[in-house]
Amino acid sequence: MLQSYLKGSFLVSIFGSWQEARPDVDLKPIGGFAYYISSPDSLWQVDRLIFNLIFTLLLCAEFSRFWVDLSGQAARDLTRRLTQQEMSIDDQREEQLKSTLKRYIQPASIISGALIGAMCVLSDCMSPMGSGTGIVLAICIVYQYFE
């Protein structure tokens, strides 16, 4: 969008360079940051695949960790709920319970976010009819309705 409205500007050149795939239809990144974060056309573009994989994994893992903190599923929130319900784990005090839960919740959220990111990159590389990320989102939505 920026390329079509601001051709040749410094802001657009920071993100990358684009080439028209078909006249007046698509712009395809051919260089810069946009080229490396877009999904590769095949598995043989190893440099692009590795950069895209690392970028997506880090972004998804960080977003997952951030989401656990915001959604009320963090160790401090669960500890507060358990103490309000007068429940405990092996007679642990509140701080011990919080550290025990934190030891499991944070790694689990980071790993699950990274796995979802890996699924998205892998499905994008398989070139389905829709985008791979779109297919993963559709599956997650249908699963939520199923639950």
Contacts in CASP RR format, 6 or more apart in sequence:
PFRMAT RR
TARGET T0000
AUTHOR 0000-0000-0000
METHOD contacts of the structure
MODEL  1
MLQSYLKGSFLVSIFGSWQEARPDVDLKPIGGFAYYISSPDSLWQVDRLI
FNLIFTLLLCAEFSRFWVDLSGQAARDLTRRLTQQEMSIDDQREEQLKST
LKRYIQPASIISGALIGAMCVLSDCMSPMGSGTGIVLAICIVYQYFE
2 9 0 8 1.000
2 11 0 8 1.000
2 12 0 8 1.000
2 15 0 8 1.000
3 12 0 8 1.000
3 18 0 8 1.000
3 27 0 8 1.000
4 27 0 8 1.000
6 12 0 8 1.000
14 33 0 8 1.000
15 32 0 8 1.000
15 33 0 8 1.000
15 34 0 8 1.000
16 29 0 8 1.000
16 31 0 8 1.000
16 32 0 8 1.000
16 33 0 8 1.000
16 34 0 8 1.000
16 35 0 8 1.000
17 29 0 8 1.000
17 30 0 8 1.000
17 31 0 8 1.000
17 32 0 8 1.000
17 35 0 8 1.000
18 27 0 8 1.000
18 28 0 8 1.000
18 29 0 8 1.000
18 30 0 8 1.000
18 34 0 8 1.000
19 27 0 8 1.000
19 28 0 8 1.000
19 30 0 8 1.000
20 26 0 8 1.000
20 27 0 8 1.000
20 28 0 8 1.000
21 27 0 8 1.000
21 28 0 8 1.000
29 35 0 8 1.000
29 38 0 8 1.000
35 48 0 8 1.000
36 47 0 8 1.000
36 48 0 8 1.000
36 51 0 8 1.000
36 52 0 8 1.000
36 55 0 8 1.000
37 51 0 8 1.000
37 52 0 8 1.000
37 55 0 8 1.000
38 48 0 8 1.000
38 52 0 8 1.000
39 52 0 8 1.000
39 121 0 8 1.000
39 124 0 8 1.000
39 125 0 8 1.000
39 131 0 8 1.000
40 48 0 8 1.000
40 49 0 8 1.000
40 52 0 8 1.000
40 125 0 8 1.000
41 127 0 8 1.000
42 125 0 8 1.000
43 49 0 8 1.000
43 125 0 8 1.000
49 121 0 8 1.000
49 125 0 8 1.000
52 121 0 8 1.000
53 118 0 8 1.000
53 121 0 8 1.000
56 117 0 8 1.000
56 118 0 8 1.000
56 120 0 8 1.000
56 121 0 8 1.000
57 114 0 8 1.000
57 117 0 8 1.000
57 118 0 8 1.000
57 121 0 8 1.000
60 113 0 8 1.000
60 114 0 8 1.000
60 116 0 8 1.000
60 117 0 8 1.000
60 120 0 8 1.000
61 110 0 8 1.000
61 111 0 8 1.000
61 113 0 8 1.000
61 114 0 8 1.000
63 113 0 8 1.000
64 109 0 8 1.000
64 110 0 8 1.000
64 112 0 8 1.000
64 113 0 8 1.000
64 114 0 8 1.000
64 116 0 8 1.000
65 106 0 8 1.000
65 109 0 8 1.000
65 110 0 8 1.000
67 109 0 8 1.000
68 74 0 8 1.000
68 105 0 8 1.000
68 106 0 8 1.000
68 109 0 8 1.000
72 78 0 8 1.000
73 105 0 8 1.000
73 109 0 8 1.000
74 102 0 8 1.000
74 105 0 8 1.000
75 98 0 8 1.000
75 99 0 8 1.000
75 101 0 8 1.000
75 102 0 8 1.000
75 105 0 8 1.000
75 106 0 8 1.000
76 98 0 8 1.000
78 101 0 8 1.000
78 105 0 8 1.000
79 94 0 8 1.000
79 97 0 8 1.000
79 98 0 8 1.000
79 101 0 8 1.000
82 88 0 8 1.000
82 89 0 8 1.000
82 97 0 8 1.000
83 94 0 8 1.000
83 97 0 8 1.000
88 97 0 8 1.000
89 97 0 8 1.000
89 100 0 8 1.000
92 100 0 8 1.000
116 136 0 8 1.000
119 136 0 8 1.000
120 132 0 8 1.000
120 133 0 8 1.000
120 136 0 8 1.000
123 132 0 8 1.000
123 133 0 8 1.000
123 135 0 8 1.000
123 136 0 8 1.000
124 131 0 8 1.000
124 132 0 8 1.000
124 133 0 8 1.000
126 132 0 8 1.000
128 135 0 8 1.000
END
